Amino acid sequence: MQYKMSDRIIPNQEPFLEYYKEDRESLNDRIFATCLKYSKIDNRDSSFKFHKDFPEQQYMGTDPIVRKFQSILISQIQAKKVLEIGTFVGMGTINLAKSVGESGSVTTIEKFSEFANIAKENFKQAGLDNITLLEGNAFEIIQDLTSERGGGGFI
């Protein structure tokens, strides 16, 4: 089944839709178009690699609307250093890296090596070099990061 990026924005919640007297598709498309207009994120993510045993996992990553909203926020606060916990296959990470631009950086932590390996391939395919992927337990890694950098210095 083929989905549009905007299909994943708002689940079918009847009270919400009834309140706004809008059909789901129209509302999703309008929200998505607004975020697309003001974000730096591409309107696609079908070229990313996913774990071969779980093809449905492409719907488990960061939603397109969330990635676009993050891009808007990063732009507004002019963030240059971002810490992400839970890389998964790197879709959200790639968008964070694009949002901070070449002069910014993203440090991302992934606990599971098989997802980290897929993310590395996706980072390479995206041609980004402002991402640092750390593998392991986020609680331990964050303690190391904050002690090494005197508080992390993210944002």
Residue pairs with C-beta under 8 A, 6 or more apart in sequence:
4 29
5 32
5 43
5 44
5 45
5 64
6 25
6 28
6 29
6 31
6 32
6 33
6 64
6 65
7 25
7 28
8 59
8 63
8 64
8 65
9 27
9 28
9 31
9 32
9 63
9 64
9 65
10 16
10 17
10 24
10 27
10 28
10 31
12 24
17 23
17 24
17 27
20 27
31 65
32 64
32 65
32 68
35 65
35 68
35 69
35 72
36 43
36 68
38 68
38 72
38 75
39 67
39 68
39 69
39 71
39 72
39 75
39 99
40 71
40 75
40 98
40 99
41 64
41 67
41 68
41 71
41 95
41 98
41 99
45 58
45 61
45 64
45 91
47 125
48 58
48 89
48 90
48 91
48 94
48 122
48 125
49 89
49 118
49 121
49 122
49 125
50 57
50 58
50 89
50 118
51 57
51 89
51 114
51 115
51 118
57 89
60 88
61 88
61 89
61 91
61 92
62 70
62 88
62 91
62 92
62 95
66 92
67 91
67 92
67 95
70 92
70 95
70 96
70 99
71 95
71 98
71 99
73 79
74 82
74 96
74 99
74 100
75 99
77 155
79 99
79 100
79 104
79 155
80 100
80 103
80 104
80 105
80 155
81 100
81 104
81 105
81 106
81 107
81 153
81 154
81 155
82 96
82 99
82 100
82 104
82 105
82 106
82 107
82 154
82 155
83 106
83 107
83 108
83 109
83 142
83 145
83 152
83 154
84 92
84 93
84 96
84 106
84 107
84 108
84 109
85 108
85 109
85 138
85 142
86 109
86 110
86 111
86 138
87 93
87 108
87 109
87 110
87 115
87 116
87 119
87 133
88 110
88 115
88 119
89 115
89 118
89 119
89 122
90 108
90 118
90 119
90 120
90 122
90 123
90 131
91 122
93 106
93 108
93 119
93 123
93 131
93 133
94 122
94 123
94 126
94 128
94 131
96 106
96 108
97 104
97 105
97 106
97 123
97 126
97 128
97 130
97 131
98 128
100 106
100 130
101 130
102 130
104 130
105 130
105 131
105 132
106 130
106 131
106 132
107 131
107 132
107 134
107 145
107 154
108 119
108 131
108 132
108 133
108 134
109 133
109 134
109 135
109 136
109 138
109 141
109 142
110 116
110 119
110 133
110 134
110 135
111 135
111 136
111 137
111 138
113 135
116 133
116 135
119 133
120 133
123 131
123 133
134 141
142 152
145 152
146 152
